[in-house]
């Protein structure tokens, strides 16, 4: 059986740390994230 990997967000994490962990988590799930351009909101 596969072990489920979860994204853990702690209350004292800053936004940058959460973003890096989110990107790492999504890549493990097989989802690639591309950085947007300057004009995207």
Protein Blocks (a to p, Z undefined) as FASTA:
>chain_A
ZZdddddddfkbcfklmmmmmmmmmmmnopacddddfkbZZ
